């Protein structure tokens, strides 16, 4: 089981690969998980937002987890977290308990969405989820839940036995700053890819970042630089990732991620389940350039073209040329 002390670094919320007919693609599920782990991920997340959790049945979550666990045999240092949160407290507690029985190292539990409960109700929700005996990572993402955690509520959740940390996808640094002011000692992970560097400067322990599906090593390098107090290098490294992040979030997550991963043959298809739809024809040329650039960088690294000191971690093949970069919602 994962502890608060171990919750740090880069966790990758994996996509859920489907075959053209919409069924799970177990080979791609395992291959992508292995590739992400090989690239330096400190942990994996199954059934998160990027994994299309609303359209994946619990039985399919279990099948995915078993496939990934089998592929990760001998990699006990790479924890696997399962998303178990719903807007039904009893169902969330049951799923969290079931995740523990599967062998999950922790459960990612989102703030209950749609119902818009009171702050007291949210704390009670987490108290029930944490009572299942599986370490819980709280998940704040107001753009999807319709309600924002007050700092005091987040602190109350983090003080619960069994809650080991929080993923903050609030799109601001205010929550982490307030939690630090309140004396929060448990880890806070960034869930808003474009805010990763800013949150590291505020004391984040790492991130659960969708863009790390495509560029795991780059995010790991930013984290390592920051951990060492080398913030100028961390900022420069993150700056090289930011155009990619903004491109990948130009259309709803995870369609652009799946498109790039399919182009790179990490997964066999970019199929999504409705209501999610494939990327637009307008975006595909830019994603094609990104995929080629990532392939070229990977080939250069395999040939010794990248420095071992993590100095050259940006995609160097010019995929941002001519790109119209806008500030986008980069929540994972």
BALOBA-1460 file (C-alpha; in Angstrom, 3 decimals):
// residues 332
<rec num="1" residu="x" x="0.000" y="0.000" z="0.000"/>
<rec num="2" residu="x" x="1.131" y="3.520" z="-0.815"/>
<rec num="3" residu="x" x="2.033" y="5.895" z="2.012"/>
<rec num="4" residu="x" x="2.021" y="9.680" z="2.150"/>
<rec num="5" residu="x" x="5.824" y="9.656" z="2.262"/>
<rec num="6" residu="x" x="5.941" y="7.670" z="-0.990"/>
<rec num="7" residu="x" x="3.432" y="9.829" z="-2.873"/>
<rec num="8" residu="x" x="5.743" y="11.976" z="-4.992"/>
<rec num="9" residu="x" x="7.102" y="12.314" z="-8.493"/>
<rec num="10" residu="x" x="5.315" y="11.824" z="-11.801"/>
<rec num="11" residu="x" x="2.158" y="9.722" z="-11.866"/>
<rec num="12" residu="x" x="0.704" y="9.079" z="-15.306"/>
<rec num="13" residu="x" x="-3.096" y="8.815" z="-15.685"/>
<rec num="14" residu="x" x="-3.152" y="6.197" z="-18.411"/>
<rec num="15" residu="x" x="-5.426" y="6.310" z="-21.433"/>
<rec num="16" residu="x" x="-7.747" y="3.331" z="-21.873"/>
<rec num="17" residu="x" x="-7.034" y="1.867" z="-25.329"/>
<rec num="18" residu="x" x="-9.987" y="0.381" z="-27.213"/>
<rec num="19" residu="x" x="-10.129" y="-1.655" z="-30.381"/>
<rec num="20" residu="x" x="-12.014" y="-0.272" z="-33.366"/>
<rec num="21" residu="x" x="-15.178" y="-1.991" z="-32.138"/>
<rec num="22" residu="x" x="-14.937" y="-0.333" z="-28.730"/>
<rec num="23" residu="x" x="-13.783" y="-3.299" z="-26.639"/>
<rec num="24" residu="x" x="-10.703" y="-3.114" z="-24.404"/>
<rec num="25" residu="x" x="-7.376" y="-3.556" z="-26.186"/>
<rec num="26" residu="x" x="-5.396" y="-5.457" z="-23.566"/>
<rec num="27" residu="x" x="-2.189" y="-5.618" z="-25.585"/>
<rec num="28" residu="x" x="-2.132" y="-1.829" z="-26.034"/>
<rec num="29" residu="x" x="-3.057" y="-1.329" z="-22.377"/>
<rec num="30" residu="x" x="-0.032" y="-3.344" z="-21.294"/>
<rec num="31" residu="x" x="2.331" y="-1.925" z="-23.913"/>
<rec num="32" residu="x" x="1.523" y="1.689" z="-23.046"/>
<rec num="33" residu="x" x="1.877" y="1.064" z="-19.313"/>
<rec num="34" residu="x" x="5.277" y="-0.541" z="-19.859"/>
<rec num="35" residu="x" x="6.441" y="2.321" z="-22.072"/>
<rec num="36" residu="x" x="5.417" y="4.931" z="-19.512"/>
<rec num="37" residu="x" x="7.150" y="3.037" z="-16.703"/>
<rec num="38" residu="x" x="10.291" y="2.585" z="-18.823"/>
<rec num="39" residu="x" x="10.336" y="6.344" z="-19.467"/>
<rec num="40" residu="x" x="10.568" y="7.123" z="-15.771"/>
<rec num="41" residu="x" x="7.041" y="7.322" z="-14.340"/>
<rec num="42" residu="x" x="6.968" y="7.057" z="-10.566"/>
<rec num="43" residu="x" x="3.414" y="5.701" z="-10.571"/>
<rec num="44" residu="x" x="0.469" y="4.808" z="-12.810"/>
<rec num="45" residu="x" x="-3.211" y="5.711" z="-12.532"/>
<rec num="46" residu="x" x="-5.926" y="3.500" z="-14.017"/>
<rec num="47" residu="x" x="-9.494" y="4.746" z="-14.570"/>
<rec num="48" residu="x" x="-8.884" y="8.450" z="-14.192"/>
<rec num="49" residu="x" x="-10.308" y="11.288" z="-16.273"/>
<rec num="50" residu="x" x="-7.793" y="10.570" z="-19.040"/>
<rec num="51" residu="x" x="-8.824" y="6.896" z="-18.889"/>
<rec num="52" residu="x" x="-12.437" y="7.770" z="-19.848"/>
<rec num="53" residu="x" x="-13.689" y="6.566" z="-16.475"/>
<rec num="54" residu="x" x="-17.360" y="7.514" z="-17.068"/>
<rec num="55" residu="x" x="-17.659" y="4.982" z="-19.914"/>
<rec num="56" residu="x" x="-15.547" y="2.158" z="-18.469"/>
<rec num="57" residu="x" x="-17.394" y="-0.485" z="-16.444"/>
<rec num="58" residu="x" x="-15.898" y="-1.592" z="-13.136"/>
<rec num="59" residu="x" x="-15.344" y="-5.097" z="-14.529"/>
<rec num="60" residu="x" x="-13.245" y="-3.504" z="-17.288"/>
<rec num="61" residu="x" x="-11.279" y="-1.542" z="-14.703"/>
<rec num="62" residu="x" x="-10.419" y="-4.829" z="-12.994"/>
<rec num="63" residu="x" x="-9.350" y="-6.408" z="-16.298"/>
<rec num="64" residu="x" x="-7.117" y="-3.413" z="-17.074"/>
<rec num="65" residu="x" x="-5.551" y="-3.467" z="-13.641"/>
<rec num="66" residu="x" x="-4.732" y="-7.187" z="-13.834"/>
<rec num="67" residu="x" x="-3.155" y="-6.760" z="-17.274"/>
<rec num="68" residu="x" x="-1.015" y="-3.849" z="-16.116"/>
<rec num="69" residu="x" x="-0.055" y="-5.565" z="-12.869"/>
<rec num="70" residu="x" x="1.075" y="-8.607" z="-14.854"/>
<rec num="71" residu="x" x="3.137" y="-6.427" z="-17.203"/>
<rec num="72" residu="x" x="4.626" y="-4.641" z="-14.201"/>
<rec num="73" residu="x" x="5.745" y="-7.874" z="-12.530"/>
<rec num="74" residu="x" x="9.094" y="-7.169" z="-10.898"/>
<rec num="75" residu="x" x="8.370" y="-3.413" z="-10.762"/>
<rec num="76" residu="x" x="6.977" y="-3.148" z="-7.256"/>
<rec num="77" residu="x" x="8.535" y="0.319" z="-7.027"/>
<rec num="78" residu="x" x="5.947" y="1.616" z="-9.531"/>
<rec num="79" residu="x" x="2.640" y="1.842" z="-7.631"/>
<rec num="80" residu="x" x="-0.666" y="1.489" z="-9.454"/>
<rec num="81" residu="x" x="-3.557" y="3.691" z="-8.365"/>
<rec num="82" residu="x" x="-7.182" y="3.028" z="-9.363"/>
<rec num="83" residu="x" x="-9.771" y="5.766" z="-9.755"/>
<rec num="84" residu="x" x="-12.758" y="4.760" z="-7.627"/>
<rec num="85" residu="x" x="-14.618" y="8.014" z="-7.061"/>
<rec num="86" residu="x" x="-18.278" y="8.545" z="-7.953"/>
<rec num="87" residu="x" x="-20.995" y="10.912" z="-6.746"/>
<rec num="88" residu="x" x="-22.508" y="8.080" z="-4.678"/>
<rec num="89" residu="x" x="-20.689" y="7.734" z="-1.356"/>
<rec num="90" residu="x" x="-21.707" y="4.117" z="-0.739"/>
<rec num="91" residu="x" x="-20.673" y="3.099" z="-4.269"/>
<rec num="92" residu="x" x="-17.365" y="4.933" z="-3.878"/>
<rec num="93" residu="x" x="-16.613" y="3.074" z="-0.645"/>
<rec num="94" residu="x" x="-17.477" y="-0.266" z="-2.290"/>
<rec num="95" residu="x" x="-15.278" y="0.471" z="-5.290"/>
<rec num="96" residu="x" x="-12.420" y="1.586" z="-3.071"/>
<rec num="97" residu="x" x="-12.648" y="-1.636" z="-1.084"/>
<rec num="98" residu="x" x="-12.779" y="-3.620" z="-4.345"/>
<rec num="99" residu="x" x="-9.672" y="-1.800" z="-5.597"/>
<rec num="100" residu="x" x="-7.850" y="-2.924" z="-2.484"/>
<rec num="101" residu="x" x="-8.870" y="-6.525" z="-3.078"/>
<rec num="102" residu="x" x="-7.520" y="-6.285" z="-6.629"/>
<rec num="103" residu="x" x="-4.177" y="-5.177" z="-5.208"/>
<rec num="104" residu="x" x="-4.234" y="-1.453" z="-5.944"/>
<rec num="105" residu="x" x="-1.672" y="0.581" z="-4.042"/>
<rec num="106" residu="x" x="-4.118" y="3.463" z="-3.548"/>
<rec num="107" residu="x" x="-7.440" y="4.849" z="-4.763"/>
<rec num="108" residu="x" x="-7.985" y="8.198" z="-6.480"/>
<rec num="109" residu="x" x="-11.302" y="9.592" z="-5.222"/>
<rec num="110" residu="x" x="-12.768" y="12.640" z="-6.945"/>
<rec num="111" residu="x" x="-14.852" y="15.234" z="-5.128"/>
<rec num="112" residu="x" x="-18.469" y="14.066" z="-5.671"/>
<rec num="113" residu="x" x="-19.724" y="15.693" z="-8.849"/>
<rec num="114" residu="x" x="-23.147" y="16.856" z="-10.086"/>
<rec num="115" residu="x" x="-24.803" y="16.646" z="-6.651"/>
<rec num="116" residu="x" x="-22.938" y="19.752" z="-5.410"/>
<rec num="117" residu="x" x="-22.943" y="18.709" z="-1.732"/>
<rec num="118" residu="x" x="-22.007" y="20.975" z="1.157"/>
<rec num="119" residu="x" x="-18.404" y="21.199" z="2.306"/>
<rec num="120" residu="x" x="-19.395" y="19.081" z="5.319"/>
<rec num="121" residu="x" x="-20.917" y="16.500" z="2.992"/>
<rec num="122" residu="x" x="-17.695" y="16.301" z="1.009"/>
<rec num="123" residu="x" x="-15.672" y="15.623" z="4.154"/>
<rec num="124" residu="x" x="-18.169" y="12.913" z="5.160"/>
<rec num="125" residu="x" x="-17.853" y="11.402" z="1.666"/>
<rec num="126" residu="x" x="-14.091" y="11.082" z="2.065"/>
<rec num="127" residu="x" x="-14.417" y="9.743" z="5.595"/>
<rec num="128" residu="x" x="-16.512" y="6.859" z="4.237"/>
<rec num="129" residu="x" x="-14.171" y="6.231" z="1.296"/>
<rec num="130" residu="x" x="-11.121" y="6.185" z="3.564"/>
<rec num="131" residu="x" x="-12.798" y="3.700" z="5.903"/>
<rec num="132" residu="x" x="-12.430" y="0.990" z="3.229"/>
<rec num="133" residu="x" x="-8.839" y="0.376" z="4.318"/>
<rec num="134" residu="x" x="-7.198" y="1.496" z="1.063"/>
<rec num="135" residu="x" x="-5.008" y="4.635" z="0.937"/>
<rec num="136" residu="x" x="-7.023" y="7.453" z="-0.626"/>
<rec num="137" residu="x" x="-5.781" y="10.322" z="-2.787"/>
<rec num="138" residu="x" x="-8.395" y="13.083" z="-2.866"/>
<rec num="139" residu="x" x="-9.032" y="14.694" z="-6.249"/>
<rec num="140" residu="x" x="-10.070" y="18.354" z="-6.560"/>
<rec num="141" residu="x" x="-11.213" y="19.304" z="-10.071"/>
<rec num="142" residu="x" x="-13.949" y="21.949" z="-9.839"/>
<rec num="143" residu="x" x="-14.227" y="22.390" z="-13.608"/>
<rec num="144" residu="x" x="-15.689" y="18.869" z="-13.746"/>
<rec num="145" residu="x" x="-17.381" y="18.534" z="-10.351"/>
<rec num="146" residu="x" x="-19.191" y="21.875" z="-10.226"/>
<rec num="147" residu="x" x="-18.000" y="22.639" z="-6.706"/>
<rec num="148" residu="x" x="-14.755" y="23.998" z="-5.305"/>
<rec num="149" residu="x" x="-13.109" y="22.802" z="-2.102"/>
<rec num="150" residu="x" x="-12.514" y="25.478" z="0.492"/>
<rec num="151" residu="x" x="-8.937" y="25.295" z="1.834"/>
<rec num="152" residu="x" x="-10.228" y="24.382" z="5.293"/>
<rec num="153" residu="x" x="-12.273" y="21.556" z="3.758"/>
<rec num="154" residu="x" x="-9.263" y="20.231" z="1.878"/>
<rec num="155" residu="x" x="-7.253" y="20.379" z="5.097"/>
<rec num="156" residu="x" x="-10.003" y="18.494" z="6.969"/>
<rec num="157" residu="x" x="-9.984" y="15.809" z="4.276"/>
<rec num="158" residu="x" x="-6.207" y="15.501" z="4.438"/>
<rec num="159" residu="x" x="-6.374" y="15.090" z="8.205"/>
<rec num="160" residu="x" x="-8.586" y="12.001" z="7.853"/>
<rec num="161" residu="x" x="-6.974" y="8.660" z="8.622"/>
<rec num="162" residu="x" x="-6.407" y="6.841" z="5.354"/>
<rec num="163" residu="x" x="-6.163" y="9.937" z="3.140"/>
<rec num="164" residu="x" x="-2.546" y="10.211" z="2.014"/>
<rec num="165" residu="x" x="-2.622" y="13.249" z="-0.276"/>
<rec num="166" residu="x" x="-4.552" y="15.297" z="-2.802"/>
<rec num="167" residu="x" x="-4.472" y="15.834" z="-6.557"/>
<rec num="168" residu="x" x="-5.131" y="19.524" z="-7.180"/>
<rec num="169" residu="x" x="-6.621" y="20.281" z="-10.604"/>
<rec num="170" residu="x" x="-8.158" y="23.553" z="-9.472"/>
<rec num="171" residu="x" x="-6.292" y="25.562" z="-12.097"/>
<rec num="172" residu="x" x="-4.721" y="27.918" z="-9.590"/>
<rec num="173" residu="x" x="-1.960" y="27.952" z="-7.005"/>
<rec num="174" residu="x" x="-4.174" y="29.418" z="-4.306"/>
<rec num="175" residu="x" x="-5.239" y="26.089" z="-2.804"/>
<rec num="176" residu="x" x="-1.723" y="24.741" z="-2.336"/>
<rec num="177" residu="x" x="-0.579" y="28.085" z="-0.912"/>
<rec num="178" residu="x" x="-3.436" y="28.080" z="1.602"/>
<rec num="179" residu="x" x="-2.854" y="24.446" z="2.546"/>
<rec num="180" residu="x" x="0.803" y="25.174" z="3.195"/>
<rec num="181" residu="x" x="-0.221" y="28.180" z="5.300"/>
<rec num="182" residu="x" x="-2.553" y="25.929" z="7.288"/>
<rec num="183" residu="x" x="0.366" y="23.601" z="7.987"/>
<rec num="184" residu="x" x="-0.561" y="20.773" z="5.630"/>
<rec num="185" residu="x" x="2.112" y="18.090" z="5.827"/>
<rec num="186" residu="x" x="0.626" y="15.615" z="3.342"/>
<rec num="187" residu="x" x="1.650" y="15.646" z="-0.326"/>
<rec num="188" residu="x" x="-0.151" y="17.789" z="-2.865"/>
<rec num="189" residu="x" x="0.128" y="16.664" z="-6.486"/>
<rec num="190" residu="x" x="-0.472" y="18.984" z="-9.417"/>
<rec num="191" residu="x" x="-3.259" y="17.834" z="-11.721"/>
<rec num="192" residu="x" x="-3.239" y="20.844" z="-14.030"/>
<rec num="193" residu="x" x="-0.455" y="20.212" z="-16.526"/>
<rec num="194" residu="x" x="0.146" y="23.859" z="-17.453"/>
<rec num="195" residu="x" x="0.571" y="24.784" z="-13.768"/>
<rec num="196" residu="x" x="3.088" y="22.041" z="-12.974"/>
<rec num="197" residu="x" x="6.156" y="24.237" z="-12.583"/>
<rec num="198" residu="x" x="4.253" y="26.912" z="-10.639"/>
<rec num="199" residu="x" x="2.932" y="24.315" z="-8.216"/>
<rec num="200" residu="x" x="6.371" y="22.782" z="-7.743"/>
<rec num="201" residu="x" x="7.575" y="26.229" z="-6.697"/>
<rec num="202" residu="x" x="4.747" y="26.299" z="-4.143"/>
<rec num="203" residu="x" x="5.818" y="22.939" z="-2.717"/>
<rec num="204" residu="x" x="3.922" y="20.321" z="-4.724"/>
<rec num="205" residu="x" x="5.330" y="16.817" z="-4.303"/>
<rec num="206" residu="x" x="4.841" y="15.965" z="-7.981"/>
<rec num="207" residu="x" x="1.977" y="15.627" z="-10.409"/>
<rec num="208" residu="x" x="-0.651" y="13.372" z="-11.935"/>
<rec num="209" residu="x" x="-0.327" y="14.694" z="-15.468"/>
<rec num="210" residu="x" x="-2.090" y="13.570" z="-18.640"/>
<rec num="211" residu="x" x="0.594" y="15.033" z="-20.928"/>
<rec num="212" residu="x" x="3.086" y="12.660" z="-19.334"/>
<rec num="213" residu="x" x="1.481" y="9.894" z="-21.410"/>
<rec num="214" residu="x" x="3.322" y="11.439" z="-24.349"/>
<rec num="215" residu="x" x="6.460" y="12.853" z="-22.716"/>
<rec num="216" residu="x" x="7.024" y="11.045" z="-19.426"/>
<rec num="217" residu="x" x="10.767" y="11.632" z="-19.199"/>
<rec num="218" residu="x" x="10.436" y="15.370" z="-19.746"/>
<rec num="219" residu="x" x="8.096" y="15.795" z="-16.793"/>
<rec num="220" residu="x" x="10.291" y="13.570" z="-14.640"/>
<rec num="221" residu="x" x="13.244" y="15.813" z="-15.466"/>
<rec num="222" residu="x" x="11.347" y="18.959" z="-14.440"/>
<rec num="223" residu="x" x="10.450" y="17.306" z="-11.136"/>
<rec num="224" residu="x" x="14.040" y="16.193" z="-10.487"/>
<rec num="225" residu="x" x="15.424" y="19.661" z="-11.191"/>
<rec num="226" residu="x" x="12.890" y="21.208" z="-8.803"/>
<rec num="227" residu="x" x="13.550" y="18.579" z="-6.147"/>
<rec num="228" residu="x" x="17.234" y="19.514" z="-6.288"/>
<rec num="229" residu="x" x="16.401" y="23.214" z="-5.975"/>
<rec num="230" residu="x" x="17.571" y="23.878" z="-9.534"/>
<rec num="231" residu="x" x="14.553" y="26.012" z="-10.364"/>
<rec num="232" residu="x" x="16.039" y="27.908" z="-13.269"/>
<rec num="233" residu="x" x="16.721" y="24.630" z="-15.050"/>
<rec num="234" residu="x" x="13.313" y="23.278" z="-14.038"/>
<rec num="235" residu="x" x="11.609" y="26.359" z="-15.457"/>
<rec num="236" residu="x" x="13.537" y="26.122" z="-18.723"/>
<rec num="237" residu="x" x="12.776" y="22.415" z="-19.030"/>
<rec num="238" residu="x" x="9.099" y="23.026" z="-18.358"/>
<rec num="239" residu="x" x="9.051" y="25.848" z="-20.883"/>
<rec num="240" residu="x" x="10.080" y="23.358" z="-23.546"/>
<rec num="241" residu="x" x="7.115" y="21.153" z="-22.615"/>
<rec num="242" residu="x" x="4.497" y="23.889" z="-22.434"/>
<rec num="243" residu="x" x="3.741" y="24.199" z="-26.195"/>
<rec num="244" residu="x" x="3.117" y="20.439" z="-26.289"/>
<rec num="245" residu="x" x="0.837" y="20.646" z="-23.247"/>
<rec num="246" residu="x" x="-1.243" y="23.411" z="-24.778"/>
<rec num="247" residu="x" x="-1.495" y="21.587" z="-28.087"/>
<rec num="248" residu="x" x="-2.638" y="18.363" z="-26.425"/>
<rec num="249" residu="x" x="-5.417" y="20.220" z="-24.595"/>
<rec num="250" residu="x" x="-6.692" y="22.160" z="-27.613"/>
<rec num="251" residu="x" x="-9.515" y="19.598" z="-27.841"/>
<rec num="252" residu="x" x="-11.137" y="17.494" z="-25.104"/>
<rec num="253" residu="x" x="-8.914" y="15.062" z="-23.214"/>
<rec num="254" residu="x" x="-8.081" y="12.278" z="-24.070"/>
<rec num="255" residu="x" x="-8.719" y="12.467" z="-27.834"/>
<rec num="256" residu="x" x="-5.443" y="14.264" z="-28.734"/>
<rec num="257" residu="x" x="-3.438" y="11.966" z="-26.452"/>
<rec num="258" residu="x" x="-4.881" y="8.841" z="-28.030"/>
<rec num="259" residu="x" x="-4.268" y="10.217" z="-31.517"/>
<rec num="260" residu="x" x="-0.585" y="10.874" z="-30.800"/>
<rec num="261" residu="x" x="-0.086" y="7.530" z="-29.039"/>
<rec num="262" residu="x" x="-1.712" y="5.693" z="-31.951"/>
<rec num="263" residu="x" x="0.476" y="7.562" z="-34.447"/>
<rec num="264" residu="x" x="3.495" y="6.465" z="-32.412"/>
<rec num="265" residu="x" x="2.182" y="2.861" z="-32.357"/>
<rec num="266" residu="x" x="2.013" y="2.770" z="-28.576"/>
<rec num="267" residu="x" x="-1.664" y="1.884" z="-28.893"/>
<rec num="268" residu="x" x="-3.356" y="0.282" z="-31.882"/>
<rec num="269" residu="x" x="-6.236" y="2.736" z="-32.288"/>
<rec num="270" residu="x" x="-7.361" y="6.186" z="-31.181"/>
<rec num="271" residu="x" x="-10.925" y="4.906" z="-30.696"/>
<rec num="272" residu="x" x="-12.953" y="6.599" z="-27.963"/>
<rec num="273" residu="x" x="-16.329" y="5.786" z="-26.471"/>
<rec num="274" residu="x" x="-19.150" y="8.251" z="-26.955"/>
<rec num="275" residu="x" x="-19.775" y="10.943" z="-25.975"/>
<rec num="276" residu="x" x="-16.044" y="11.485" z="-26.562"/>
<rec num="277" residu="x" x="-15.181" y="11.895" z="-30.246"/>
<rec num="278" residu="x" x="-11.919" y="11.784" z="-32.238"/>
<rec num="279" residu="x" x="-9.809" y="14.865" z="-32.844"/>
<rec num="280" residu="x" x="-10.862" y="17.227" z="-35.601"/>
<rec num="281" residu="x" x="-9.269" y="17.158" z="-39.024"/>
<rec num="282" residu="x" x="-8.005" y="20.694" z="-38.347"/>
<rec num="283" residu="x" x="-5.898" y="19.569" z="-35.383"/>
<rec num="284" residu="x" x="-4.463" y="16.402" z="-36.916"/>
<rec num="285" residu="x" x="-1.582" y="17.992" z="-38.892"/>
<rec num="286" residu="x" x="-0.186" y="19.610" z="-35.741"/>
<rec num="287" residu="x" x="-0.530" y="16.364" z="-33.790"/>
<rec num="288" residu="x" x="1.175" y="14.522" z="-36.658"/>
<rec num="289" residu="x" x="4.127" y="16.901" z="-36.369"/>
<rec num="290" residu="x" x="4.234" y="16.339" z="-32.627"/>
<rec num="291" residu="x" x="4.228" y="12.554" z="-33.052"/>
<rec num="292" residu="x" x="7.077" y="12.741" z="-35.578"/>
<rec num="293" residu="x" x="9.060" y="15.028" z="-33.282"/>
<rec num="294" residu="x" x="8.623" y="12.679" z="-30.323"/>
<rec num="295" residu="x" x="9.684" y="9.712" z="-32.459"/>
<rec num="296" residu="x" x="12.770" y="11.615" z="-33.613"/>
<rec num="297" residu="x" x="13.670" y="12.573" z="-30.066"/>
<rec num="298" residu="x" x="13.247" y="8.998" z="-28.862"/>
<rec num="299" residu="x" x="15.489" y="7.775" z="-31.678"/>
<rec num="300" residu="x" x="18.097" y="10.405" z="-30.811"/>
<rec num="301" residu="x" x="17.991" y="9.342" z="-27.181"/>
<rec num="302" residu="x" x="18.428" y="5.687" z="-28.089"/>
<rec num="303" residu="x" x="21.426" y="6.663" z="-30.196"/>
<rec num="304" residu="x" x="22.974" y="8.661" z="-27.374"/>
<rec num="305" residu="x" x="21.823" y="12.019" z="-28.663"/>
<rec num="306" residu="x" x="20.378" y="13.139" z="-25.330"/>
<rec num="307" residu="x" x="22.509" y="14.106" z="-22.376"/>
<rec num="308" residu="x" x="22.381" y="12.030" z="-19.226"/>
<rec num="309" residu="x" x="22.179" y="15.211" z="-17.160"/>
<rec num="310" residu="x" x="18.679" y="15.895" z="-18.524"/>
<rec num="311" residu="x" x="19.856" y="19.086" z="-20.136"/>
<rec num="312" residu="x" x="18.245" y="18.586" z="-23.550"/>
<rec num="313" residu="x" x="14.769" y="17.438" z="-22.754"/>
<rec num="314" residu="x" x="12.740" y="19.606" z="-25.088"/>
<rec num="315" residu="x" x="11.291" y="18.245" z="-28.306"/>
<rec num="316" residu="x" x="13.834" y="19.620" z="-30.721"/>
<rec num="317" residu="x" x="12.245" y="18.837" z="-34.062"/>
<rec num="318" residu="x" x="10.309" y="22.056" z="-34.516"/>
<rec num="319" residu="x" x="6.777" y="20.759" z="-34.063"/>
<rec num="320" residu="x" x="5.660" y="24.120" z="-32.648"/>
<rec num="321" residu="x" x="6.540" y="25.989" z="-35.831"/>
<rec num="322" residu="x" x="3.499" y="27.825" z="-37.120"/>
<rec num="323" residu="x" x="1.362" y="26.635" z="-34.212"/>
<rec num="324" residu="x" x="-1.317" y="28.900" z="-32.791"/>
<rec num="325" residu="x" x="-0.806" y="28.456" z="-29.057"/>
<rec num="326" residu="x" x="-3.641" y="29.472" z="-26.763"/>
<rec num="327" residu="x" x="-4.198" y="29.168" z="-23.026"/>
<rec num="328" residu="x" x="-6.292" y="26.026" z="-22.663"/>
<rec num="329" residu="x" x="-7.855" y="23.960" z="-19.915"/>
<rec num="330" residu="x" x="-5.003" y="21.575" z="-19.156"/>
<rec num="331" residu="x" x="-6.580" y="19.604" z="-16.348"/>
<rec num="332" residu="x" x="-5.738" y="15.904" z="-16.249"/>
